[in-house]
């Protein structure tokens, strides 16, 4: 499955660069916009997904396929959910190549491209979530949750990719150190609840990424408040 990225949010690129959008000069904003266009032209966003019933266990959450996702944080995050969608997405190898080549000659532009790619990943995941949510009418959804959040280890990356047949379907693999290849890629778990979920699972207080959140570092938030 594929998604087309037509335009990236320049303010988000600037936030990833560590610059509050209202403080960015014209030159920096223009560079962010240009890099956003380059990423949109280069990216070949592909994704795959599968849905599983889930069972809460003492040491984590077990998918109906048998895979245990360990950790208390994910278990708490998925409380009240009866199913979980596992998905992955990648911008493709060409984006990694573009960033590496640019960084070797122009570090600032390379940084802007890297941040534009991060913005593209987030926008792509947001679009994927909308498509997935439309498949479960009447349901509620907490934040998507990725390996590396809380106490869910990166070591599950390979198992999630195997569940999704990601190497064949979208060209996404994991290294021996559990880093996704291509680099601008994501694996995630999206809980599905048949009833309304607690408000704190949709705010900064309940977000598993709050400790390293780029939005909060820049003095903002993701817009879900």
SEMAR-860029 format. One record per residue: residue number from 1; x, y, z of N, C-alpha, C in turn. Coordinates in Angstrom, 1 decimal, padded with zeros to 4 digits. Example, Ala and Ser with C-alpha at 12.3 -4.5 7.8 and 13.67 -1.06 7.14 Angstrom:
2
REC   tipa       nu       nv       nw      cau      cav      caw       cu       cv       cw
REC      1    013.2   -005.7    007.8    012.3   -004.5    007.8    013.2   -003.3    007.8
REC      2    012.8   -002.2    007.1    013.7   -001.1    007.1    012.9    000.0    007.9
//
This chain:
225
REC   tipa       nu       nv       nw      cau      cav      caw       cu       cv       cw
REC      1    000.8   -001.2    000.0    000.0    000.0    000.0    000.9    001.2    000.0
REC      2    000.4    002.3   -000.6    001.2    003.5   -000.7    000.4    004.7   -000.4
REC      3    001.1    005.8    000.0    000.5    007.1    000.3    001.3    008.1   -000.4
REC      4    000.7    009.1   -000.9    001.4    010.2   -001.6    001.5    011.4   -000.6
REC      5    002.7    011.9   -000.4    002.9    013.1    000.4    003.0    014.3   -000.6
REC      6    002.1    015.2   -000.6    002.0    016.3   -001.5    002.7    017.5   -001.0
REC      7    002.6    017.7    000.3    003.2    018.9    000.9    003.4    018.7    002.4
REC      8    004.6    019.2    002.9    004.9    019.0    004.3    004.6    020.3    005.1
REC      9    004.3    020.2    006.4    004.1    021.4    007.2    005.4    022.0    007.6
REC     10    005.7    023.2    007.0    007.0    023.9    007.2    007.2    024.2    008.7
REC     11    006.1    024.6    009.4    006.3    024.8    010.9    006.8    023.6    011.6
REC     12    006.3    022.4    011.2    006.8    021.2    011.9    008.2    020.9    011.6
REC     13    008.7    021.2    010.3    010.1    021.0    010.0    010.9    021.9    010.8
REC     14    010.5    023.2    011.0    011.3    024.1    011.8    011.3    023.7    013.3
REC     15    010.2    023.1    013.8    010.2    022.6    015.2    011.2    021.5    015.3
REC     16    011.3    020.6    014.4    012.2    019.5    014.4    013.7    020.0    014.4
REC     17    013.8    021.2    013.7    015.2    021.8    013.6    015.5    022.5    014.9
REC     18    014.6    022.6    015.9    014.8    023.3    017.1    014.5    024.8    017.1
REC     19    013.8    025.2    016.1    013.5    026.6    015.9    012.0    026.9    016.0
REC     20    011.6    027.6    017.0    010.1    027.9    017.1    009.7    028.6    015.8
REC     21    008.6    028.2    015.1    008.2    028.8    013.8    008.1    030.3    013.8
REC     22    007.7    030.9    014.9    007.5    032.4    015.0    008.8    033.1    015.1
REC     23    009.9    032.4    015.3    011.2    033.0    015.4    012.1    032.7    014.2
REC     24    011.6    032.0    013.2    012.4    031.6    012.1    012.5    032.8    011.1
REC     25    013.7    033.1    010.6    013.8    034.1    009.6    013.4    033.6    008.2
REC     26    013.3    034.5    007.3    012.8    034.2    006.0    013.7    033.2    005.3
REC     27    015.1    033.3    005.5    016.0    032.4    004.8    015.8    031.0    005.3
REC     28    015.7    030.8    006.6    015.6    029.5    007.2    014.2    028.9    006.8
REC     29    013.2    029.7    006.9    011.9    029.2    006.5    011.9    028.7    005.0
REC     30    012.5    029.5    004.1    012.6    029.1    002.7    013.3    027.8    002.5
REC     31    014.4    027.7    003.3    015.2    026.4    003.2    014.4    025.2    003.7
REC     32    013.6    025.4    004.8    012.7    024.3    005.3    011.7    024.0    004.2
REC     33    011.1    025.0    003.6    010.1    024.7    002.5    010.7    024.0    001.3
REC     34    011.9    024.4    000.9    012.6    023.7   -000.2    012.9    022.3    000.1
REC     35    013.4    022.1    001.3    013.7    020.7    001.7    012.5    019.8    001.8
REC     36    011.4    020.4    002.3    010.1    019.7    002.3    009.7    019.3    001.0
REC     37    009.9    020.1    000.0    009.5    019.7   -001.4    010.4    018.6   -001.9
REC     38    011.7    018.7   -001.6    012.6    017.6   -002.0    012.3    016.3   -001.4
REC     39    011.9    016.3   -000.2    011.5    015.0    000.5    010.2    014.5   -000.2
REC     40    009.3    015.3   -000.4    008.0    014.9   -001.0    008.3    014.3   -002.4
REC     41    009.2    014.9   -003.2    009.5    014.4   -004.5    010.3    013.1   -004.4
REC     42    011.1    012.9   -003.4    012.0    011.7   -003.3    011.3    010.5   -002.6
REC     43    010.4    010.8   -001.6    009.8    009.7   -000.8    008.9    008.8   -001.7
REC     44    009.0    007.5   -001.3    008.1    006.5   -001.9    007.5    005.8   -000.7
REC     45    006.5    006.5   -000.1    005.9    006.0    001.2    005.1    004.7    001.0
REC     46    005.5    003.7    001.6    004.8    002.4    001.6    004.5    001.9    003.0
REC     47    003.4    001.2    003.2    003.1    000.7    004.5    002.3   -000.6    004.4
REC     48    002.3   -001.3    005.6    001.6   -002.6    005.7    001.0   -002.7    007.1
REC     49   -000.1   -003.4    007.2   -000.7   -003.5    008.5   -001.4   -004.9    008.7
REC     50   -001.6   -005.2    010.0   -002.4   -006.4    010.3   -003.1   -006.1    011.7
REC     51   -004.2   -006.7    011.9   -005.0   -006.5    013.2   -005.0   -007.8    013.9
REC     52   -004.8   -007.7    015.3   -004.9   -008.9    016.1   -005.7   -008.6    017.4
REC     53   -006.4   -009.6    017.8   -007.0   -009.6    019.2   -005.9   -009.6    020.2
REC     54   -006.1   -008.9    021.3   -005.0   -008.9    022.3   -005.5   -009.4    023.7
REC     55   -004.6   -009.9    024.4   -004.8   -010.4    025.8   -003.8   -009.8    026.7
REC     56   -004.3   -009.2    027.8   -003.4   -008.6    028.8   -002.9   -009.7    029.7
REC     57   -001.5   -009.8    029.8   -000.9   -010.8    030.6    000.0   -010.1    031.7
REC     58    000.5   -010.8    032.6    001.3   -010.2    033.7    002.5   -009.4    033.2
REC     59    003.2   -009.9    032.1    004.4   -009.3    031.6    004.2   -008.5    030.4
REC     60    003.0   -008.2    030.0    002.8   -007.4    028.8    001.5   -007.7    028.1
REC     61    001.5   -007.5    026.8    000.3   -007.8    026.0    000.6   -008.8    024.9
REC     62   -000.2   -009.8    024.8    000.0   -010.9    023.9   -001.0   -010.7    022.7
REC     63   -000.4   -010.7    021.5   -001.2   -010.7    020.3   -001.8   -012.1    020.0
REC     64   -002.9   -012.2    019.3   -003.6   -013.4    019.1   -002.7   -014.4    018.2
REC     65   -001.7   -013.8    017.5   -000.8   -014.6    016.8    000.2   -015.3    017.6
REC     66    000.3   -015.0    018.9    001.2   -015.6    019.9    002.3   -014.7    020.4
REC     67    002.6   -013.6    019.7    003.7   -012.7    020.0    003.4   -011.9    021.3
REC     68    004.3   -012.0    022.3    004.2   -011.2    023.5    004.9   -009.9    023.3
REC     69    004.2   -008.8    023.5    004.8   -007.4    023.5    005.1   -007.1    025.0
REC     70    006.3   -007.1    025.4    006.6   -007.0    026.9    006.6   -005.6    027.4
REC     71    006.3   -005.4    028.7    006.4   -004.1    029.3    005.1   -003.6    030.0
REC     72    005.3   -003.0    031.1    004.1   -002.5    031.8    003.5   -001.2    031.1
REC     73    004.4   -000.4    030.5    003.9    000.8    029.9    002.9    000.5    028.7
REC     74    003.2   -000.4    027.8    002.3   -000.7    026.7    001.0   -001.4    027.3
REC     75    001.2   -002.2    028.3    000.0   -002.9    028.9   -000.9   -001.8    029.4
REC     76   -000.4   -000.8    030.1   -001.3    000.3    030.7   -001.9    001.1    029.5
REC     77   -001.0    001.3    028.5   -001.5    002.1    027.4   -002.6    001.5    026.6
REC     78   -002.6    000.2    026.5   -003.7   -000.5    025.8   -004.8   -001.0    026.7
REC     79   -004.9   -000.6    027.9   -005.9   -001.0    028.8   -007.3   -000.5    028.2
REC     80   -008.2   -001.5    028.2   -009.5   -001.2    027.6   -009.6   -001.5    026.1
REC     81   -008.5   -001.8    025.5   -008.5   -002.1    024.0   -008.7   -003.7    023.9
REC     82   -009.4   -004.0    022.9   -009.7   -005.4    022.6   -008.9   -006.0    021.4
REC     83   -008.4   -005.0    020.6   -007.6   -005.4    019.4   -006.5   -004.4    019.3
REC     84   -005.5   -004.8    018.5   -004.4   -003.8    018.2   -004.0   -004.0    016.8
REC     85   -003.8   -002.9    016.1   -003.3   -002.9    014.7   -001.8   -002.7    014.8
REC     86   -001.1   -003.6    014.2    000.4   -003.5    014.0    000.6   -002.9    012.6
REC     87    001.4   -001.9    012.5    001.7   -001.4    011.1    003.1   -000.9    011.1
REC     88    003.6   -000.8    009.8    004.9   -000.2    009.6    004.8    000.7    008.3
REC     89    005.7    001.6    008.3    005.8    002.5    007.1    007.2    002.9    006.8
REC     90    007.5    003.2    005.6    008.9    003.7    005.3    008.8    004.7    004.1
REC     91    009.7    005.7    004.2    009.8    006.6    003.1    010.6    006.1    001.9
REC     92    011.3    005.0    002.1    012.1    004.4    001.1    013.6    004.8    001.2
REC     93    014.4    004.0    000.5    015.8    004.1    000.6    016.3    005.4    000.0
REC     94    015.6    005.9   -001.0    016.1    007.1   -001.7    016.2    008.3   -000.8
REC     95    015.3    008.4    000.2    015.4    009.5    001.1    016.7    009.4    002.0
REC     96    017.0    008.2    002.4    018.3    008.1    003.2    019.5    008.5    002.3
REC     97    019.5    008.1    001.1    020.6    008.4    000.2    020.7    009.9    000.0
REC     98    019.5    010.6   -000.2    019.5    012.0   -000.4    020.1    012.8    000.8
REC     99    019.7    012.4    002.0    020.1    013.0    003.2    021.7    012.8    003.4
REC    100    022.1    011.6    003.2    023.6    011.4    003.3    024.4    012.2    002.3
REC    101    024.0    012.2    001.1    024.8    013.0    000.1    024.8    014.4    000.4
REC    102    023.6    015.0    000.8    023.6    016.4    001.1    024.4    016.7    002.4
REC    103    024.3    015.9    003.4    025.1    016.2    004.6    026.6    016.2    004.4
REC    104    027.1    015.5    003.4    028.5    015.4    003.1    029.0    016.8    002.5
REC    105    028.1    017.6    002.0    028.5    018.8    001.4    028.0    020.1    002.0
REC    106    026.8    020.0    002.7    026.1    021.1    003.3    025.4    020.6    004.5
REC    107    026.0    020.8    005.7    025.4    020.3    006.9    024.1    020.9    007.3
REC    108    023.9    022.2    007.1    022.7    022.9    007.4    021.5    022.3    006.5
REC    109    021.8    022.2    005.2    020.8    021.7    004.3    020.5    020.2    004.7
REC    110    021.5    019.5    005.0    021.4    018.1    005.4    020.5    018.0    006.6
REC    111    020.7    018.9    007.6    019.8    018.9    008.8    018.4    019.2    008.4
REC    112    018.2    020.2    007.6    016.8    020.5    007.2    016.2    019.4    006.4
REC    113    016.9    018.7    005.6    016.3    017.5    004.9    016.0    016.4    005.9
REC    114    016.9    016.2    006.9    016.6    015.2    007.9    015.4    015.5    008.7
REC    115    015.2    016.7    009.0    014.0    017.2    009.8    012.8    017.1    008.9
REC    116    012.9    017.4    007.7    011.8    017.3    006.8    011.3    015.9    006.6
REC    117    012.3    015.0    006.6    012.0    013.6    006.5    011.3    013.1    007.8
REC    118    011.7    013.6    008.9    011.0    013.2    010.2    009.6    013.7    010.1
REC    119    009.4    014.9    009.6    008.0    015.5    009.5    007.2    014.6    008.5
REC    120    007.8    014.2    007.4    007.1    013.3    006.5    006.7    012.0    007.1
REC    121    007.6    011.4    008.0    007.2    010.2    008.7    006.0    010.4    009.5
REC    122    006.0    011.5    010.3    004.8    011.8    011.2    003.6    012.0    010.4
REC    123    003.7    012.8    009.3    002.5    013.1    008.5    002.0    011.8    007.8
REC    124    002.9    011.0    007.4    002.5    009.7    006.8    001.8    008.8    007.8
REC    125    002.3    008.7    009.0    001.7    007.9    010.1    000.3    008.5    010.4
REC    126    000.2    009.8    010.4   -001.1    010.4    010.7   -002.1    010.0    009.6
REC    127   -001.7    010.0    008.4   -002.6    009.6    007.3   -003.0    008.1    007.4
REC    128   -002.0    007.3    007.8   -002.3    005.9    008.0   -003.3    005.7    009.1
REC    129   -003.1    006.4    010.2   -004.0    006.3    011.3   -005.5    006.6    010.9
REC    130   -005.6    007.7    010.1   -007.0    008.0    009.6   -007.6    006.9    008.8
REC    131   -006.8    006.3    007.9   -007.3    005.2    007.1   -007.6    004.0    008.0
REC    132   -006.8    003.7    009.0   -007.1    002.6    009.9   -008.3    002.8    010.7
REC    133   -008.4    004.0    011.3   -009.6    004.4    012.1   -010.9    004.3    011.4
REC    134   -010.8    004.6    010.1   -012.1    004.5    009.3   -012.5    003.0    009.1
REC    135   -011.6    002.1    009.3   -011.9    000.7    009.2   -012.6    000.1    010.5
REC    136   -012.6    000.9    011.5   -013.2    000.5    012.8   -014.2    001.5    013.3
REC    137   -015.3    001.7    012.6   -016.3    002.8    013.0   -016.8    002.5    014.4
REC    138   -016.9    003.7    015.1   -017.5    003.6    016.4   -016.5    003.3    017.5
REC    139   -015.2    003.0    017.1   -014.2    002.7    018.1   -013.3    003.9    018.5
REC    140   -012.6    003.7    019.6   -011.7    004.8    020.0   -010.3    004.3    020.0
REC    141   -009.3    005.2    019.9   -007.9    004.8    019.7   -007.0    005.7    020.6
REC    142   -006.1    005.1    021.4   -005.1    005.8    022.1   -004.0    006.2    021.1
REC    143   -002.9    006.9    021.6   -001.8    007.2    020.7   -001.2    005.9    020.1
REC    144   -000.7    006.0    018.9    000.1    004.9    018.3    001.4    004.8    019.2
REC    145    001.8    003.6    019.3    002.9    003.3    020.3    004.0    002.5    019.6
REC    146    005.2    002.9    019.6    006.3    002.3    018.9    007.4    001.7    019.8
REC    147    008.1    000.7    019.3    009.2    000.1    020.1    010.2    001.3    020.4
REC    148    010.7    001.3    021.6    011.5    002.3    022.1    010.8    003.3    023.0
REC    149    009.5    003.3    022.9    008.7    004.1    023.9    008.6    003.4    025.2
REC    150    008.7    004.1    026.3    008.5    003.5    027.6    009.4    002.3    027.7
REC    151    008.9    001.2    028.2    009.7    000.0    028.4    009.5   -001.1    027.3
REC    152    008.9   -000.7    026.2    008.8   -001.6    025.0    010.1   -001.6    024.3
REC    153    010.8   -002.7    024.3    012.2   -002.7    023.8    012.3   -002.7    022.2
REC    154    013.3   -002.1    021.7    013.6   -002.1    020.3    013.8   -003.5    019.7
REC    155    014.1   -004.5    020.6    014.3   -005.9    020.2    013.1   -006.5    019.5
REC    156    011.9   -005.9    019.7    010.7   -006.5    019.0    010.6   -006.0    017.6
REC    157    011.4   -005.1    017.1    011.3   -004.6    015.8    011.2   -005.7    014.7
REC    158    012.2   -006.7    014.8    012.3   -007.7    013.8    011.1   -008.6    013.8
REC    159    010.5   -008.9    015.0    009.3   -009.8    015.1    008.1   -009.1    014.5
REC    160    008.0   -007.8    014.7    006.9   -007.0    014.1    007.0   -007.0    012.6
REC    161    008.2   -006.8    012.1    008.4   -006.8    010.7    008.1   -008.2    010.1
REC    162    008.4   -009.2    010.8    008.1   -010.6    010.3    006.6   -010.8    010.3
REC    163    005.9   -010.3    011.3    004.4   -010.5    011.3    003.8   -009.8    010.0
REC    164    004.4   -008.7    009.7    003.8   -007.9    008.6    004.4   -008.3    007.2
REC    165    005.3   -009.2    007.2    006.0   -009.6    006.0    006.6   -008.4    005.3
REC    166    007.1   -007.5    006.2    007.6   -006.1    005.7    008.8   -006.2    004.7
REC    167    009.7   -007.1    004.9    010.8   -007.0    003.9    010.3   -007.3    002.5
REC    168    009.4   -008.1    002.3    008.9   -008.4    001.0    007.8   -007.4    000.5
REC    169    006.9   -007.0    001.4    005.8   -006.1    001.1    006.2   -004.7    000.9
REC    170    007.1   -004.1    001.7    007.5   -002.7    001.6    009.0   -002.5    001.6
REC    171    009.8   -003.5    001.7    011.2   -003.3    001.6    011.8   -002.8    002.9
REC    172    011.2   -003.1    004.0    011.7   -002.6    005.3    012.2   -003.8    006.2
REC    173    013.4   -003.6    006.7    014.1   -004.6    007.5    014.7   -003.9    008.8
REC    174    015.3   -004.7    009.6    015.9   -004.2    010.8    017.3   -004.8    010.9
REC    175    018.3   -003.9    011.4    019.7   -004.4    011.5    019.8   -005.2    012.7
REC    176    021.0   -005.8    012.9    021.3   -006.6    014.1    021.2   -005.8    015.4
REC    177    021.3   -004.5    015.3    021.1   -003.6    016.5    019.7   -003.1    016.6
REC    178    018.8   -003.7    015.7    017.3   -003.4    015.8    017.0   -002.0    015.2
REC    179    017.9   -001.4    014.4    017.6   -000.1    013.7    016.9   -000.4    012.4
REC    180    015.8    000.3    012.1    015.1    000.1    010.9    015.9    000.6    009.7
REC    181    015.8   -000.2    008.6    016.4    000.1    007.3    015.4    000.0    006.2
REC    182    015.1    001.0    005.5    015.6    002.4    005.5    015.4    003.1    006.9
REC    183    016.2    004.1    007.1    016.2    004.7    008.5    014.9    005.5    008.7
REC    184    014.4    006.2    007.7    013.2    007.0    007.9    012.0    006.1    007.8
REC    185    011.8    005.3    008.8    010.7    004.3    008.8    010.2    004.1    010.3
REC    186    009.1    003.5    010.4    008.4    003.3    011.7    007.7    002.0    011.8
REC    187    007.8    001.4    013.0    006.8    000.3    013.3    006.0    000.8    014.5
REC    188    004.7    000.5    014.5    003.8    001.0    015.6    002.7    000.1    015.9
REC    189    002.1    000.3    017.1    001.0   -000.5    017.5   -000.1    000.5    017.8
REC    190   -001.3    000.3    017.3   -002.4    001.2    017.5   -003.6    000.4    018.1
REC    191   -003.9    000.8    019.4   -004.9    000.1    020.1   -006.3    000.4    019.5
REC    192   -007.2   -000.5    019.6   -008.6   -000.3    019.2   -009.5   -000.7    020.3
REC    193   -010.3    000.3    020.8   -011.2    000.1    021.9   -012.7    000.2    021.4
REC    194   -013.5   -000.7    021.9   -015.0   -000.6    021.6   -015.7    000.5    022.4
REC    195   -015.0    001.1    023.3   -015.6    002.1    024.1   -014.7    003.3    024.2
REC    196   -015.2    004.4    024.7   -014.4    005.7    024.8   -013.2    005.4    025.8
REC    197   -012.0    005.9    025.3   -010.8    005.7    026.2   -010.6    006.9    027.1
REC    198   -009.8    006.7    028.1   -009.5    007.8    029.0   -008.8    009.0    028.3
REC    199   -009.2    010.2    028.8   -008.7    011.4    028.2   -007.2    011.5    028.3
REC    200   -006.6    011.0    029.4   -005.2    011.1    029.6   -004.3    010.3    028.6
REC    201   -005.0    009.4    027.8   -004.3    008.7    026.8   -004.2    009.5    025.5
REC    202   -004.8    010.7    025.5   -004.8    011.5    024.3   -004.1    012.9    024.6
REC    203   -003.4    012.9    025.7   -002.8    014.2    026.1   -001.3    014.0    026.4
REC    204   -000.6    015.1    026.7    000.8    015.0    027.0    001.1    014.1    028.3
REC    205    000.1    014.2    029.2    000.3    013.4    030.4    000.3    011.9    030.2
REC    206   -000.4    011.5    029.2   -000.5    010.0    028.9    000.4    009.6    027.8
REC    207    001.0    010.5    027.1    001.8    010.2    025.9    003.1    009.5    026.2
REC    208    003.4    008.3    025.6    004.6    007.6    025.9    005.8    008.3    025.3
REC    209    005.7    009.3    024.5    006.8    010.0    023.9    007.1    011.3    024.6
REC    210    006.5    011.6    025.6    006.6    012.9    026.2    008.0    013.2    026.6
REC    211    008.8    012.2    027.1    010.1    012.5    027.6    011.1    013.0    026.5
REC    212    010.9    012.6    025.3    011.8    013.1    024.2    011.0    013.8    023.1
REC    213    009.8    014.3    023.4    009.0    014.9    022.4    009.6    016.2    021.8
REC    214    009.7    016.2    020.5    010.3    017.4    019.8    009.3    018.6    020.0
REC    215    008.0    018.4    020.0    007.1    019.5    020.2    007.3    020.2    021.5
REC    216    007.4    019.4    022.6    007.5    020.0    023.9    008.9    020.7    024.0
REC    217    009.9    020.2    023.4    011.2    020.8    023.4    011.2    022.2    022.8
REC    218    010.3    022.3    021.8    010.2    023.6    021.1    009.1    024.5    021.7
REC    219    008.5    024.1    022.8    007.6    024.9    023.4    006.2    024.8    022.9
REC    220    005.9    023.7    022.2    004.5    023.5    021.6    004.0    022.2    022.0
REC    221    003.0    021.7    021.2    002.4    020.4    021.3    001.9    019.9    020.0
REC    222    001.5    018.7    019.9    001.2    018.0    018.6   -000.2    018.4    018.1
REC    223   -001.0    019.1    018.9   -002.3    019.5    018.5   -003.4    018.6    018.9
REC    224   -003.1    017.5    019.7   -004.2    016.6    020.2   -004.8    017.0    021.5
REC    225   -004.3    018.1    022.1   -004.8    018.6    023.4   -006.2    019.1    023.2
//
